[in-house]
Structures are given as structure tokens and as C-alpha cells.
Amino acid sequence: MQIHVLGGFLGSGKTTLLMRIANTYIRAGKKVAVLVNEMGDIGVDGATLMSEGYNTTELPDGCVCCSLSAELQVAVRNIRRDIQPEIMLIEPTGLAIPTKIVEGIDMIPELFPEFGEYTVDIIGVVDPVRFRLFVTKKGKFMAEQLEGSSMIMMNKIDVAPAEEMRFTEDWILERMPDIRVWKVSALNGDGVEEALKEVCI
């Protein structure tokens, strides 16, 4: 089983991109499961995904990299046991640090020895339309969210000004030169399948 954790700040388009990624894998014949984590009492993203017919599990009202770490581990184990997906997509809240989620997942075989083999990676998601504003105010946090990514998908290229896309890519590559940045549009699908071929499809 391959696990992709989608990391990115609030409003970066993770849910739309997650659906696009899920559909790409499904078209390739893969069995996909989705785990979403929303802050607050109403998991809007989870409801949206379930209404679209995805195998979706919700972890509402908390962050999977801190207060819900144990619940995350149990949920991932249960999804594998009950659904047996080839691909699991995890969308945490926009305030989560993805490397901490990976650390929690990597503890699962110790807690549940029957869990079996898996790989896990982080797909960072950024919104170049608002990226300059975010890094001006929360640059350290944004860097922490993107560190450890196998790749970064620069979303919303269908609406982002070229100048902001250049700024976003330069900022990332200056700090994380080994991480490849893929330009994609979750809305129309541009670039998504090509990016996924790098990790697994």
C-alpha cells in the first residue's frame, strides 16, 4: 500500500487536488481510500468526498499531527484492514505539519504488527496566488509544512499570475533545492497525472 499525505496551508486547494489525484489513480485501476481531518464539528470536505462516492473516513475536530495522533494510527490500520486499498490519500487540516503525520504512521507496525508493508510520502501543495502573502507572515511555518515532501504541487496555475508562480518556485527551490516543483491545476487536471508518475502510477 502506498500512502500519500497532502500537506499545505489553508485554502491551497488540497481537497480539489485530492479528488483529482484519486480519480487519476482510479482510472489507472487502483483501489483508493481517503482519510480527511477537519478542524471543527462539521467535516465539510469529508461530506463532499463521500457524496462523490469515495471511500472516505473522517477524523474531525483535532489535528492528526498532535491531538489525534493515536486516532490517526487506528484509522489507517482499520482502513487497510477493512478496505484494503492500494493507495491511501490523507488530507490533514491546513494547520498540520506533515512530517509529524508520517512519524505517527511509521509507528503503526509497532502497534499493529499485522499491518504489513507500506510506503508513505508527502505531497506538498501550495497556492501561488496567495503564497507571497503567507510566507511574508508565516514563512517559518510554511517551510515546516513543505519540508520532507517528495514533491510539491504548485496548484491553481490556471489563475495564478506568472510573476507569483516564479516567486513561489524561487522561494521553494532556494530553501529546498532537492524537491521538484510540479505546476498543476486541480480544477482542470493540468499536470496532475504527469506529476503522479514520479511517485506511483
Residue frames as a rotation matrix with the C-alpha (Angstrom) as fourth column:
MET 1
0.578 0.816 0.000 0.00
0.816 -0.578 0.000 0.00
0.000 0.000 -1.000 0.00
GLN 2
-0.582 -0.710 0.397 1.20
0.701 -0.686 -0.197 3.48
0.412 0.163 0.896 -0.82
ILE 3
0.367 0.651 -0.664 0.17
0.885 -0.464 0.034 6.37
-0.286 -0.600 -0.747 1.40
HIS 4
-0.422 -0.416 0.806 0.25
0.607 -0.789 -0.089 9.97
0.673 0.452 0.586 0.19
VAL 5
0.034 0.376 -0.926 -0.10
0.871 -0.465 -0.157 12.74
-0.490 -0.801 -0.343 2.78
LEU 6
0.101 0.060 0.993 -1.23
0.719 -0.694 -0.031 16.00
0.687 0.718 -0.113 1.18
GLY 7
-0.062 -0.205 -0.977 0.28
0.893 -0.448 0.037 18.88
-0.446 -0.870 0.211 3.11
GLY 8
-0.573 -0.146 0.807 -0.50
0.596 -0.750 0.287 22.52
0.563 0.645 0.516 2.56
PHE 9
-0.966 0.137 -0.219 -1.81
0.066 -0.689 -0.722 25.69
-0.250 -0.712 0.657 4.10
LEU 10
-0.174 0.983 -0.056 -5.49
0.443 0.027 -0.896 26.60
-0.879 -0.181 -0.440 4.39
GLY 11
0.592 0.584 -0.555 -7.07
-0.193 -0.565 -0.802 27.34
-0.782 0.582 -0.222 1.03
SER 12
-0.419 -0.844 -0.334 -4.33
-0.588 -0.028 0.808 25.82
-0.692 0.535 -0.485 -1.11
GLY 13
0.159 0.593 -0.789 -6.86
-0.980 0.193 -0.053 23.59
0.121 0.781 0.612 -2.86
LYS 14
-0.758 -0.572 0.315 -5.97
-0.621 0.780 -0.079 20.28
-0.201 -0.256 -0.946 -1.21
THR 15
-0.188 0.747 0.637 -9.46
-0.137 0.623 -0.770 18.78
-0.973 -0.232 -0.014 -1.34
THR 16
0.739 0.432 -0.517 -9.98
-0.530 -0.102 -0.842 19.51
-0.417 0.896 0.154 -5.03
LEU 17
-0.045 -0.849 -0.527 -6.49
-0.962 0.180 -0.208 18.21
0.271 0.497 -0.824 -5.76
LEU 18
-0.644 -0.141 0.752 -7.11
-0.500 0.822 -0.273 15.11
-0.580 -0.552 -0.600 -3.64
MET 19
0.386 0.856 0.343 -10.20
-0.165 0.430 -0.888 14.29
-0.908 0.286 0.307 -5.73
ARG 20
0.664 -0.215 -0.716 -8.21
-0.748 -0.155 -0.646 14.83
0.028 0.964 -0.263 -8.90
ILE 21
-0.465 -0.885 0.031 -5.43
-0.881 0.459 -0.112 12.53
0.085 -0.080 -0.993 -7.64
ALA 22
-0.362 0.411 0.837 -7.94
-0.320 0.788 -0.526 9.90
-0.876 -0.458 -0.153 -6.51
ASN 23
0.706 0.694 -0.137 -9.63
-0.331 0.153 -0.931 9.93
-0.626 0.703 0.337 -9.92
THR 24
0.269 -0.700 -0.661 -6.28
-0.939 -0.036 -0.343 9.60
0.216 0.713 -0.667 -11.68
TYR 25
-0.730 -0.540 0.419 -5.42
-0.645 0.747 -0.161 6.50
-0.227 -0.388 -0.893 -9.66
ILE 26
-0.024 0.812 0.584 -8.92
-0.220 0.565 -0.795 5.02
-0.975 -0.148 0.166 -10.09
ARG 27
0.740 0.265 -0.618 -8.66
-0.627 -0.060 -0.776 5.43
-0.243 0.962 0.122 -13.86
ALA 28
-0.159 -0.888 -0.431 -5.35
-0.905 0.306 -0.295 3.56
0.394 0.343 -0.853 -13.67
GLY 29
0.253 0.385 -0.888 -7.15
-0.158 0.922 0.354 0.66
0.954 0.051 0.294 -11.99
LYS 30
-0.788 -0.596 -0.155 -6.02
0.092 0.135 -0.987 1.33
0.609 -0.792 -0.052 -8.42
LYS 31
0.301 0.833 -0.464 -8.20
0.704 0.134 0.697 0.86
0.643 -0.536 -0.547 -5.35
VAL 32
-0.584 -0.505 0.635 -8.19
0.117 -0.827 -0.550 4.14
0.803 -0.247 0.542 -3.41
ALA 33
0.323 0.639 -0.698 -9.21
0.905 0.008 0.426 5.12
0.278 -0.769 -0.575 0.13
VAL 34
-0.166 -0.273 0.948 -9.32
0.121 -0.959 -0.255 8.63
0.979 0.072 0.192 1.57
LEU 35
0.104 0.139 -0.985 -8.79
0.992 0.060 0.113 9.86
0.075 -0.988 -0.132 5.14
VAL 36
-0.079 -0.070 0.994 -9.60
0.269 -0.962 -0.046 13.50
0.960 0.264 0.095 5.88
ASN 37
-0.261 -0.112 -0.959 -9.03
0.965 -0.065 -0.255 15.54
-0.034 -0.992 0.125 9.05
GLU 38
-0.071 0.324 0.943 -11.05
0.354 -0.876 0.328 18.70
0.933 0.357 -0.052 9.54
MET 39
-0.958 -0.164 -0.236 -10.96
0.282 -0.383 -0.880 21.14
0.054 -0.909 0.413 12.44
GLY 40
-0.620 0.778 0.102 -14.40
-0.785 -0.616 -0.071 21.89
0.008 -0.124 0.992 13.88
ASP 41
-0.352 0.577 0.737 -17.58
-0.365 0.640 -0.676 19.90
-0.862 -0.507 -0.015 14.33
ILE 42
0.737 0.670 0.090 -18.64
-0.127 0.269 -0.955 19.70
-0.664 0.692 0.283 10.68
GLY 43
-0.337 -0.892 0.301 -16.31
0.142 0.268 0.953 17.95
-0.931 0.364 0.037 8.23
VAL 44
0.466 0.587 -0.662 -17.32
-0.512 -0.431 -0.743 19.72
-0.722 0.685 0.100 5.03
ASP 45
-0.245 -0.638 -0.730 -14.54
-0.969 0.144 0.199 18.15
-0.022 0.756 -0.654 2.98
GLY 46
-0.899 -0.079 0.430 -15.41
-0.159 0.975 -0.153 14.67
-0.407 -0.207 -0.890 4.19
ALA 47
0.031 0.990 0.134 -19.06
0.081 0.131 -0.988 15.16
-0.996 0.042 -0.077 3.30
THR 48
0.370 0.036 -0.928 -18.06
-0.825 -0.447 -0.346 16.41
-0.427 0.894 -0.135 -0.16
LEU 49
-0.612 -0.713 -0.342 -15.81
-0.791 0.559 0.250 13.41
0.013 0.423 -0.906 -0.78
MET 50
-0.742 0.391 0.545 -18.39
0.091 0.864 -0.496 10.90
-0.665 -0.318 -0.676 0.44
SER 51
0.295 0.913 -0.283 -21.07
-0.197 -0.232 -0.953 12.47
-0.935 0.336 0.111 -1.73
GLU 52
0.197 -0.320 -0.927 -18.77
-0.975 -0.166 -0.149 11.96
-0.106 0.933 -0.345 -4.73
GLY 53
0.894 0.318 -0.316 -18.54
-0.368 0.924 -0.109 8.24
0.257 0.214 0.943 -3.93
TYR 54
-0.065 -0.984 -0.164 -15.03
-0.503 0.175 -0.846 7.98
0.862 0.027 -0.507 -2.49
ASN 55
0.427 0.052 -0.903 -14.15
0.624 0.705 0.336 5.50
0.654 -0.707 0.269 0.27
THR 56
-0.146 -0.428 0.892 -13.80
-0.167 -0.878 -0.449 8.24
0.975 -0.215 0.056 2.88
THR 57
0.232 0.129 -0.964 -13.05
0.910 0.321 0.261 8.20
0.343 -0.938 -0.043 6.61
GLU 58
0.387 -0.027 0.922 -13.21
-0.058 -0.998 -0.005 11.40
0.920 -0.052 -0.388 8.69
LEU 59
-0.159 -0.389 -0.908 -11.22
0.965 0.132 -0.225 12.43
0.207 -0.912 0.354 11.76
PRO 60
0.336 0.366 0.868 -12.96
0.344 -0.906 0.249 15.67
0.877 0.215 -0.430 12.77
ASP 61
0.866 0.224 0.447 -12.21
-0.218 -0.635 0.741 18.26
0.450 -0.739 -0.502 15.47
GLY 62
0.674 -0.725 0.144 -8.49
-0.095 0.108 0.990 17.98
-0.733 -0.680 0.003 16.04
CYS 63
0.456 -0.609 -0.649 -5.15
-0.888 -0.271 -0.370 17.74
0.050 0.745 -0.665 14.30
VAL 64
0.975 -0.013 -0.220 -3.75
-0.011 0.994 -0.105 14.37
0.220 0.105 0.970 13.22
CYS 65
0.139 -0.989 -0.053 -0.19
0.179 0.078 -0.981 15.51
0.974 0.127 0.188 13.92
CYS 66
-0.725 -0.392 0.567 -0.90
-0.460 -0.338 -0.821 16.22
0.513 -0.856 0.065 17.60
SER 67
-0.429 0.569 0.701 -4.16
-0.836 0.044 -0.548 15.64
-0.343 -0.821 0.457 19.50
LEU 68
0.646 0.763 0.008 -5.45
-0.686 0.585 -0.433 12.96
-0.335 0.274 0.901 17.09
SER 69
-0.261 -0.849 -0.460 -2.22
-0.958 0.287 0.013 11.03
0.121 0.444 -0.888 16.51
ALA 70
-0.785 -0.009 0.620 -3.49
-0.254 0.917 -0.309 7.82
-0.566 -0.400 -0.721 18.14
GLU 71
0.262 0.958 0.111 -6.83
-0.125 0.148 -0.981 8.09
-0.957 0.244 0.158 16.31
LEU 72
0.363 -0.232 -0.902 -4.94
-0.922 -0.229 -0.312 8.52
-0.134 0.945 -0.297 13.04
GLN 73
-0.689 -0.724 -0.025 -2.94
-0.723 0.685 0.089 5.34
-0.047 0.079 -0.996 13.64
VAL 74
-0.519 0.582 0.625 -6.08
0.051 0.752 -0.658 3.32
-0.853 -0.309 -0.420 14.41
ALA 75
0.485 0.757 -0.438 -7.93
-0.376 -0.272 -0.886 4.79
-0.790 0.594 0.153 11.42
VAL 76
0.009 -0.568 -0.823 -5.10
-1.000 0.018 -0.023 3.98
0.028 0.823 -0.567 9.00
ARG 77
-0.887 -0.323 0.331 -4.91
-0.369 0.925 -0.087 0.42
-0.278 -0.199 -0.940 10.37
ASN 78
-0.215 0.898 0.384 -8.68
0.078 0.408 -0.910 -0.02
-0.973 -0.166 -0.158 10.09
ILE 79
0.464 0.348 -0.815 -8.83
-0.721 -0.387 -0.575 1.36
-0.515 0.854 0.071 6.56
ARG 80
-0.441 -0.694 -0.569 -6.17
-0.887 0.432 0.161 -1.07
0.134 0.576 -0.806 5.43
ARG 81
-0.881 0.108 0.460 -7.88
-0.105 0.905 -0.412 -3.99
-0.461 -0.411 -0.786 7.18
ASP 82
-0.104 0.984 0.144 -11.41
0.171 0.160 -0.972 -3.20
-0.980 -0.076 -0.185 6.01
ILE 83
0.714 0.396 -0.578 -10.92
-0.400 -0.447 -0.800 -1.62
-0.575 0.802 -0.160 2.56
GLN 84
0.210 -0.766 0.607 -7.50
0.513 0.615 0.599 -3.00
-0.832 0.186 0.522 1.56
PRO 85
0.947 0.148 -0.286 -6.66
-0.127 -0.645 -0.754 -0.10
-0.296 0.750 -0.592 -0.75
GLU 86
0.389 -0.860 0.331 -3.61
0.904 0.286 -0.318 0.05
0.179 0.423 0.888 -2.95
ILE 87
-0.562 -0.481 0.673 -3.50
0.378 -0.873 -0.309 3.84
0.736 0.080 0.672 -2.45
MET 88
0.281 0.619 -0.734 -4.43
0.958 -0.223 0.179 5.79
-0.053 -0.753 -0.656 0.68
LEU 89
-0.287 -0.282 0.916 -4.74
0.401 -0.903 -0.152 9.57
0.870 0.324 0.372 0.46
ILE 90
0.045 0.246 -0.968 -4.59
0.992 -0.122 0.016 11.52
-0.114 -0.962 -0.249 3.72
GLU 91
-0.097 -0.014 0.995 -5.67
0.357 -0.934 0.022 15.15
0.929 0.357 0.096 3.79
PRO 92
-0.343 -0.053 -0.938 -4.86
0.938 -0.065 -0.340 16.78
-0.043 -0.996 0.072 7.14
THR 93
0.746 0.537 -0.394 -6.03
0.564 -0.824 -0.057 20.17
-0.355 -0.180 -0.917 8.29
GLY 94
0.645 -0.461 0.609 -4.23
0.356 -0.525 -0.773 23.13
0.677 0.715 -0.174 6.74
LEU 95
0.619 -0.427 0.660 -2.50
-0.731 -0.619 0.286 23.74
0.286 -0.659 -0.695 10.09
ALA 96
0.927 -0.225 0.301 -0.83
0.052 0.869 0.491 20.31
-0.373 -0.440 0.817 10.27
ILE 97
0.066 -0.958 -0.278 2.89
-0.935 -0.157 0.319 19.56
-0.349 0.239 -0.906 9.91
PRO 98
0.704 0.377 -0.602 3.01
-0.632 0.720 -0.287 16.58
0.325 0.583 0.745 7.50
THR 99
-0.262 -0.862 -0.435 6.33
-0.434 0.507 -0.744 15.19
0.862 -0.006 -0.507 8.76
LYS 100
-0.680 0.079 0.729 4.71
-0.713 0.161 -0.683 14.63
-0.171 -0.984 -0.053 12.16
ILE 101
0.480 0.877 0.008 1.91
-0.821 0.452 -0.348 12.69
-0.309 0.161 0.937 10.48
VAL 102
0.416 -0.422 -0.806 4.48
-0.483 0.648 -0.589 10.48
0.771 0.634 0.065 8.75
GLU 103
-0.680 -0.673 0.290 6.17
-0.573 0.240 -0.784 9.88
0.458 -0.699 -0.549 12.09
GLY 104
-0.209 0.702 0.681 2.83
-0.827 0.245 -0.506 8.71
-0.522 -0.669 0.529 13.50
ILE 105
0.728 0.470 -0.500 2.21
-0.679 0.594 -0.430 6.41
0.095 0.653 0.752 10.55
ASP 106
0.025 -0.827 -0.562 5.67
-0.503 0.475 -0.722 4.91
0.864 0.301 -0.404 10.87
MET 107
-0.685 -0.199 0.701 4.79
-0.727 0.241 -0.643 3.81
-0.041 -0.950 -0.309 14.42
ILE 108
0.309 0.949 -0.069 1.80
-0.951 0.310 0.002 1.74
0.023 0.065 0.998 13.24
PRO 109
0.261 -0.195 -0.945 3.74
-0.301 0.914 -0.272 -1.52
0.917 0.356 0.180 12.59
GLU 110
-0.833 -0.554 0.012 4.96
-0.158 0.216 -0.964 -1.44
0.531 -0.804 -0.267 16.19
LEU 111
-0.558 0.704 0.439 1.41
-0.751 -0.204 -0.628 -1.02
-0.352 -0.681 0.643 17.47
PHE 112
0.590 0.781 0.205 -0.23
-0.525 0.564 -0.638 -3.40
-0.614 0.269 0.742 14.97
PRO 113
-0.376 -0.896 0.236 2.33
-0.391 0.385 0.836 -5.99
-0.840 0.222 -0.495 13.74
GLU 114
-0.116 0.407 0.906 -0.18
0.668 0.707 -0.232 -7.36
-0.735 0.578 -0.354 11.21
PHE 115
0.366 0.366 -0.856 -0.25
-0.181 -0.874 -0.451 -4.01
-0.913 0.320 -0.254 9.38
GLY 116
0.558 -0.175 0.811 2.05
0.727 0.575 -0.376 -5.19
-0.400 0.800 0.448 6.60
GLU 117
-0.493 -0.859 0.137 4.29
0.789 -0.376 0.485 -3.40
-0.365 0.348 0.864 4.11
TYR 118
0.746 0.664 0.046 3.64
0.631 -0.683 -0.367 0.17
-0.212 0.303 -0.929 3.03
THR 119
-0.543 -0.799 0.257 5.36
0.819 -0.572 -0.046 3.28
0.184 0.186 0.965 1.74
VAL 120
0.550 0.710 -0.440 4.48
0.774 -0.631 -0.050 6.81
-0.313 -0.313 -0.896 2.79
ASP 121
-0.598 -0.722 0.348 5.36
0.793 -0.594 0.131 10.16
0.112 0.354 0.928 1.26
ILE 122
-0.039 0.515 -0.856 4.31
0.456 -0.753 -0.474 13.79
-0.889 -0.409 -0.206 1.43
ILE 123
-0.234 0.055 0.971 2.88
0.909 -0.341 0.239 15.74
0.344 0.938 0.030 -1.49
GLY 124
-0.566 -0.015 -0.824 3.18
0.475 -0.823 -0.311 19.43
-0.673 -0.568 0.473 -0.64
VAL 125
0.067 0.663 0.745 0.51
0.971 -0.215 0.104 21.73
0.230 0.717 -0.659 -2.07
VAL 126
-0.584 -0.281 -0.762 0.96
0.493 -0.868 -0.059 25.49
-0.645 -0.410 0.645 -2.48
ASP 127
0.533 0.782 0.324 -1.23
0.815 -0.373 -0.443 28.28
-0.226 0.500 -0.836 -3.81
PRO 128
-0.488 -0.841 0.232 0.94
0.873 -0.474 0.119 30.77
0.010 0.261 0.965 -5.73
VAL 129
0.132 0.612 0.780 -1.90
0.481 -0.727 0.489 33.31
0.866 0.311 -0.391 -5.80
ARG 130
0.858 0.280 0.430 -1.51
-0.225 -0.548 0.806 33.90
0.461 -0.788 -0.407 -2.05
PHE 131
0.578 -0.657 -0.484 1.89
0.733 0.679 -0.047 32.36
0.360 -0.328 0.874 -1.38
ARG 132
-0.332 -0.752 0.570 3.81
0.393 -0.659 -0.641 35.64
0.858 0.011 0.514 -1.19
LEU 133
0.161 0.497 0.853 1.39
-0.614 -0.627 0.481 36.95
0.773 -0.601 0.204 1.45
PHE 134
0.942 0.270 -0.200 1.59
-0.045 0.692 0.721 33.76
0.332 -0.670 0.664 3.50
VAL 135
0.337 -0.882 -0.330 5.38
0.845 0.438 -0.306 33.48
0.414 -0.176 0.893 3.54
THR 136
-0.259 -0.370 0.892 5.69
-0.015 -0.922 -0.386 37.15
0.966 -0.113 0.233 4.45
LYS 137
0.255 0.480 0.839 3.64
-0.832 -0.333 0.443 36.50
0.492 -0.812 0.315 7.58
LYS 138
0.667 0.102 0.738 4.34
-0.555 0.729 0.401 32.82
-0.497 -0.677 0.542 8.29
GLY 139
0.369 -0.582 -0.725 7.47
-0.824 0.156 -0.545 31.88
0.430 0.798 -0.422 6.36
LYS 140
-0.650 -0.657 0.381 8.90
-0.760 0.554 -0.341 29.55
0.013 -0.511 -0.859 9.01
PHE 141
-0.133 0.697 0.705 5.63
-0.400 0.613 -0.681 27.66
-0.907 -0.373 0.197 9.33
MET 142
0.743 0.417 -0.524 5.22
-0.621 0.137 -0.772 27.37
-0.250 0.899 0.361 5.56
ALA 143
-0.089 -0.872 -0.481 8.72
-0.876 0.298 -0.378 25.92
0.473 0.388 -0.791 5.28
GLU 144
-0.691 -0.131 0.711 7.96
-0.583 0.682 -0.441 23.39
-0.427 -0.719 -0.548 8.03
GLN 145
0.336 0.908 0.251 4.81
-0.464 0.392 -0.795 22.31
-0.820 0.151 0.553 6.16
LEU 146
0.799 0.000 -0.601 6.73
-0.595 0.148 -0.790 21.68
0.089 0.989 0.118 2.95
GLU 147
-0.249 -0.959 0.133 9.87
-0.968 0.246 -0.040 20.07
0.006 -0.138 -0.990 4.38
GLY 148
-0.582 -0.071 0.810 10.08
-0.289 0.949 -0.124 16.35
-0.760 -0.307 -0.573 3.75
SER 149
0.515 0.824 -0.237 7.88
-0.510 0.072 -0.857 16.49
-0.689 0.562 0.457 0.66
SER 150
-0.055 -0.445 0.894 8.59
0.575 0.717 0.393 14.02
-0.816 0.536 0.216 -2.12
MET 151
-0.590 -0.048 0.806 7.28
0.729 -0.462 0.506 16.66
0.348 0.886 0.307 -4.48
ILE 152
-0.540 0.489 -0.685 5.45
0.203 -0.714 -0.670 19.96
-0.817 -0.501 0.286 -4.32
MET 153
-0.267 0.555 0.788 2.43
0.957 0.056 0.285 20.64
0.114 0.830 -0.546 -6.49
MET 154
-0.888 0.027 -0.460 2.03
0.036 -0.991 -0.128 24.32
-0.459 -0.130 0.879 -7.27
ASN 155
-0.303 0.890 0.340 -1.74
0.878 0.400 -0.265 24.45
-0.372 0.218 -0.902 -7.67
LYS 156
0.508 0.726 -0.464 -4.04
0.477 -0.685 -0.550 26.97
-0.717 0.058 -0.694 -9.38
ILE 157
-0.604 -0.796 -0.042 -1.76
0.379 -0.333 0.863 27.60
-0.701 0.506 0.503 -12.36
ASP 158
-0.277 0.592 0.756 -4.91
0.936 -0.011 0.352 28.28
0.217 0.806 -0.552 -14.39
VAL 159
0.752 0.620 0.226 -5.49
0.538 -0.774 0.334 31.50
0.382 -0.130 -0.915 -12.41
ALA 160
0.514 -0.609 -0.604 -2.10
0.557 -0.299 0.775 32.41
-0.652 -0.735 0.185 -10.87
PRO 161
0.911 -0.286 -0.298 -0.14
-0.406 -0.753 -0.518 35.33
-0.077 0.593 -0.802 -12.36
ALA 162
0.674 -0.705 -0.222 3.19
0.335 0.559 -0.758 34.26
0.658 0.436 0.613 -13.89
GLU 163
-0.049 -0.712 0.700 5.07
-0.455 -0.608 -0.650 36.62
0.889 -0.350 -0.295 -11.57
GLU 164
0.297 0.237 0.925 3.60
-0.954 0.114 0.277 34.94
-0.040 -0.965 0.260 -8.48
MET 165
0.999 0.017 -0.042 4.36
-0.022 0.991 -0.132 31.49
0.039 0.133 0.990 -9.84
ARG 166
0.310 -0.950 0.037 8.00
0.161 0.014 -0.987 32.49
0.937 0.312 0.157 -10.36
PHE 167
-0.081 -0.303 0.950 8.18
-0.822 -0.518 -0.235 33.94
0.563 -0.800 -0.207 -6.85
THR 168
0.694 0.448 0.563 6.69
-0.698 0.611 0.374 30.76
-0.177 -0.652 0.737 -5.33
GLU 169
0.913 -0.368 -0.173 9.00
0.259 0.854 -0.450 28.41
0.314 0.366 0.876 -7.21
ASP 170
0.091 -0.930 0.356 12.10
-0.082 -0.363 -0.928 30.51
0.993 0.055 -0.109 -6.46
TRP 171
0.138 0.024 0.990 11.21
-0.944 -0.299 0.138 30.68
0.300 -0.954 -0.019 -2.75
ILE 172
0.902 0.267 0.338 10.79
-0.364 0.892 0.267 26.92
-0.230 -0.364 0.902 -2.53
LEU 173
0.794 -0.601 -0.089 13.87
0.375 0.600 -0.707 25.99
0.478 0.528 0.702 -4.56
GLU 174
0.112 -0.758 0.642 16.08
-0.479 -0.608 -0.634 28.40
0.871 -0.236 -0.431 -2.61
ARG 175
0.006 -0.021 1.000 15.18
-0.999 0.053 0.007 26.58
-0.053 -0.998 -0.021 0.62
MET 176
0.254 0.177 0.951 14.51
-0.258 0.960 -0.110 23.05
-0.932 -0.217 0.289 -0.68
PRO 177
-0.106 -0.356 -0.928 16.57
-0.934 -0.284 0.216 22.62
-0.340 0.890 -0.303 -3.84
ASP 178
-0.942 -0.326 0.083 16.18
-0.289 0.912 0.291 18.84
-0.171 0.250 -0.953 -3.90
ILE 179
-0.323 0.904 0.282 12.37
0.368 0.394 -0.843 18.91
-0.872 -0.168 -0.459 -4.07
ARG 180
-0.892 0.028 0.451 10.83
0.441 -0.162 0.883 19.05
0.098 0.986 0.132 -7.53
VAL 181
-0.477 0.754 -0.453 8.02
-0.183 -0.589 -0.787 21.57
-0.860 -0.292 0.419 -8.06
TRP 182
-0.726 0.354 0.590 5.23
0.687 0.426 0.589 20.50
-0.043 0.832 -0.552 -10.42
LYS 183
-0.836 0.479 -0.268 2.85
-0.472 -0.877 -0.095 23.08
-0.281 0.047 0.959 -11.86
VAL 184
-0.800 0.598 0.045 -0.73
0.587 0.766 0.264 21.76
0.124 0.238 -0.963 -11.73
SER 185
-0.619 0.736 0.275 -4.35
-0.722 -0.671 0.169 22.79
0.309 -0.093 0.947 -11.80
ALA 186
-0.877 0.382 0.293 -6.66
0.106 0.748 -0.656 20.79
-0.469 -0.543 -0.696 -9.56
LEU 187
-0.105 0.917 -0.385 -9.59
-0.453 -0.389 -0.802 22.46
-0.885 0.090 0.457 -11.30
ASN 188
0.591 0.363 -0.721 -8.88
-0.795 0.108 -0.597 21.25
-0.139 0.926 0.352 -14.83
GLY 189
0.897 -0.186 0.401 -6.33
0.107 0.971 0.213 18.50
-0.430 -0.148 0.891 -14.13
ASP 190
0.764 -0.644 -0.042 -3.38
-0.251 -0.236 -0.939 20.02
0.595 0.727 -0.342 -15.96
GLY 191
-0.058 -0.983 0.177 -0.09
-0.691 -0.089 -0.718 18.44
0.721 -0.163 -0.673 -14.87
VAL 192
0.328 0.226 0.917 -1.52
-0.921 0.294 0.257 16.14
-0.211 -0.929 0.304 -12.19
GLU 193
0.987 0.078 0.143 -1.08
-0.049 0.978 -0.201 12.80
-0.156 0.191 0.969 -13.95
GLU 194
0.509 -0.860 0.006 2.43
0.017 0.003 -1.000 13.74
0.860 0.509 0.016 -15.09
ALA 195
-0.051 -0.512 0.858 3.40
-0.873 -0.394 -0.287 14.61
0.484 -0.764 -0.427 -11.51
LEU 196
0.565 0.374 0.735 1.97
-0.740 0.624 0.251 11.38
-0.365 -0.686 0.630 -10.08
LYS 197
0.886 -0.280 -0.369 4.04
-0.043 0.743 -0.668 9.29
0.461 0.607 0.647 -12.49
GLU 198
-0.044 -0.956 0.291 7.04
-0.532 -0.224 -0.817 10.37
0.846 -0.191 -0.498 -10.42
VAL 199
-0.388 -0.092 0.917 5.70
-0.917 0.136 -0.375 8.77
-0.090 -0.986 -0.137 -7.24
CYS 200
-0.829 0.103 0.549 3.47
0.024 0.988 -0.150 5.87
-0.558 -0.111 -0.822 -8.28
ILE 201
0.250 0.957 -0.148 1.10
-0.473 -0.012 -0.881 5.31
-0.845 0.290 0.449 -11.18
